[in-house]
């Protein structure tokens, strides 16, 4: 299993492939679906989200990946609070705490969790602002690709594909 560096690289690589596929899709480019965000904000945000979700399944263990994840989540929470986005900050805090519910390599390392854990990224904005659906779906895709990279590198997508490394 790769360490935090391997998972960061995995999140970056899978997200780059995801963004490349988006750019090649007809009528679904980042420029056309960004909507509420500028293109550069969405571009950077997709990479940050992918890396966070590539690290997320392992944040229940005391590790460098945990420190990176919570450092970024803490900074994002402060930015959200200072911008008056208290509800978004609360959702981020709730999501950040969920891996400690259960044992390591338990529910957080499942294919179902890969799809369900990022789902509030789509549902919550849509409930408050239906016009946010397009960017929310793009962000959800980045979260799932980052999460996918983690499971792939841990050998949980294809059992024969496992990267050796530190924990």
N, C-alpha and C positions, 0 to 999 in steps of 0.2 A: 504494500500500500504506500502511496506517495505521502510525503509530508505536506506541510502547508504550501511550500513553494510549488510543488507539483500540482496541487489543487488550484493555485492561483493561475498558473500557466494553462492548465486544463480549462478553466473558466474563460480565460482570454481567448484561447484558440477556438473553443466551441462557439463563443459569442461572435468572433470574427466570421466564422462560417455562417452563423445565423444571419448576421448583418449582410453578408455577401449574397445569401439566398434572397433576402428581402429586396436588395437592390436589383436582382435579376428578375424578380416577380413582376409581371405586368400590373400597372396601376397600384402598386403597393410599396412604392419607394418610401424611404424615411422622410423625404421632403414633403410628400403628399399626405402622410398620415400623422406627422408630428402634431399638427393642430395647435394645441395649447402651449407647446414648448418650442424653442428655437431648435434648429437642426443640431447645433453643436451641443446644446444642453441634453438633448435626447441621445446623441452619440456617446457622450461621456457617461451619462446616466446608465445607458445600457451596459457599458463595460463595468461600471461600479456594481450594478445589480448582479451581473453575471458572476463577478468575483465573490461578492458577499454570499450568494447562494452556492457557489462552489466550495466555500469554507463552512457554510452553515451546518451541515450534518455532523461536523466534528466539534462544534463549539461547546459541547457538553463535557469535554475533557480539558484539563489544564494544559494549554499548548500555545505555541506562537500564533497559530491560526486563530485560536480563541481571542488572543490579545488584539490581533489585527481586526477581526470581525467586530468586537465590542468597541474598539477605538473608533472605527468608522461609524458604527451605529450610534455611539455617543455623540460624535461630532454632528451627524445628521439630525439627531434628536434636538441638539442645541439650536441648529439652524432652523428646524421646523418650529420650535418654541419661539424663537426670536422673530420669526415671520408671522406669528400668530396662528400657526397651523397646529393647534393643540391636539385635535383629534388624530391627525396624521402621526404626530409624535407618540400619542398613546398606542396607536396600532403598531408602530415600529417597535416600541418597547415591549408590547405583548408578544409580537412575533419573535423578538430576540430572546425572550425567556423560554419559549416552548421546547427547545431541545433538552432542557434539564428534566423534562417530564418523561421518565423512562430511562432505560439503560443504554449505554453506548452501543452503537451498531444495532439498535433495536428499530423502533418505528421510523426514526429519522433516516435510516438507510434502506427505505423501501421505494419501489417504483410508484406506488400509490401516493406516498408522501411527496414525491417529486412533483406530482401534478396538483395535489391538494394544498400543500403548504403555501405556495405562491398565489393561490386563487384569490385571497383577499385583495391582491393588487388590482384585480379586475372588478370584483364585486363592490368593494367599498367606494371607489371613485364613481362607479356607474350609479350607485344609489343616490349619491349627492349631486352628481353632474353627468347626466347621460352623454353629453358631448365629449366626455373624457374617455369614452370607450376605446377609440382607436389608439391613442398613446398608451392606455392601460394594457391593451392586448400586446403591444410591442414590448412593454416592460415585463409583462408576464412571460412572454417568449424568452426574453433574456434570462429571467430567473430560472425557468425550466431548463434552458440550455446549460446554465452554470451548475445547477443541481445535477443534471444528467452527467456532466463531465465528472463530478465527484463519484457518482455511482459507477460510472464506466471505469474510472481509474482504480476504484476499490474492487473491481472485478464482479460487480453485482448486476451488470447489464448482460454481459456475456461472460460466463464463468471461466472460460479459458483465457480471457483477456484481463490480465492483472499486472499492474506495474509494481515492481519491487521497490521498496524504499522504506523510509521511516514513517511510522504511524499515523 
